Amino acid sequence: MIPLRVAFYVLFVVLGAIILVRMLAYGVRMETLTGIVLGGLLIALGVYRLTQVFRIGASRR
């Protein structure tokens, strides 16, 4: 179960980076602001969850 969660969280980071790069290719404008925020939030959520999983895994060892 844990490897599947880690895979999903890594996928969040990757998809967030893809969204962020695609939105920044159009430039920072009001129309692309929601995509930039979405990409940043996906990256932040993925990194946050990955750190939680690794902290729990380190404390069990």
matplotlib code that plots the C-alpha trace (Angstrom):
import matplotlib.pyplot as plt

x = [0.0, 2.8, 4.6, 1.3, 0.9, 4.4, 3.8, 0.7, 2.5, 5.4, 2.8, 1.3, 4.7, 5.3, 1.9, 2.2, 5.6, 4.1, 1.2, 3.5, 5.9, 3.0, 1.4, 4.6, 5.3, 2.3, 3.7, 2.6, -0.8, -4.1, -5.5, -2.7, -2.8, -5.1, -2.9, 0.2, -1.6, -2.8, 0.6, 2.2, -0.4, 0.0, 3.8, 3.4, 0.9, 3.0, 6.2, 4.3, 2.8, 6.1, 7.9, 5.1, 5.5, 9.3, 9.0, 6.6, 8.8, 12.0, 10.3, 9.2, 12.7]
y = [0.0, 2.4, 2.0, 2.8, 6.0, 7.0, 6.5, 8.7, 11.5, 11.4, 11.6, 14.7, 16.4, 15.4, 16.5, 19.8, 20.5, 19.7, 22.0, 24.8, 24.6, 24.6, 27.6, 29.5, 28.9, 31.2, 33.8, 35.2, 36.7, 36.9, 34.0, 31.6, 32.5, 29.6, 27.1, 28.4, 28.2, 24.6, 23.5, 25.0, 23.5, 20.0, 20.2, 21.4, 18.7, 15.9, 17.1, 17.5, 14.0, 12.4, 14.0, 12.6, 9.1, 9.1, 10.5, 7.7, 5.1, 6.4, 6.3, 2.7, 1.5]
z = [0.0, 0.8, -2.5, -4.3, -2.2, -2.9, -6.7, -6.5, -4.7, -7.1, -9.9, -8.2, -8.3, -12.0, -13.1, -11.2, -12.9, -16.3, -15.7, -14.4, -17.3, -19.9, -18.3, -18.0, -21.7, -22.3, -20.0, -16.7, -17.4, -15.7, -17.9, -16.9, -13.2, -12.3, -14.1, -12.3, -9.0, -9.7, -10.8, -7.7, -5.4, -6.9, -6.4, -2.8, -2.0, -3.5, -1.7, 1.6, 1.4, 0.4, 3.4, 5.6, 4.2, 4.6, 8.1, 9.1, 7.4, 9.1, 12.6, 12.1, 11.4]

ax = plt.figure().add_subplot(projection="3d")
ax.plot(x, y, z, "-o")
ax.set_aspect("equal")
plt.show()
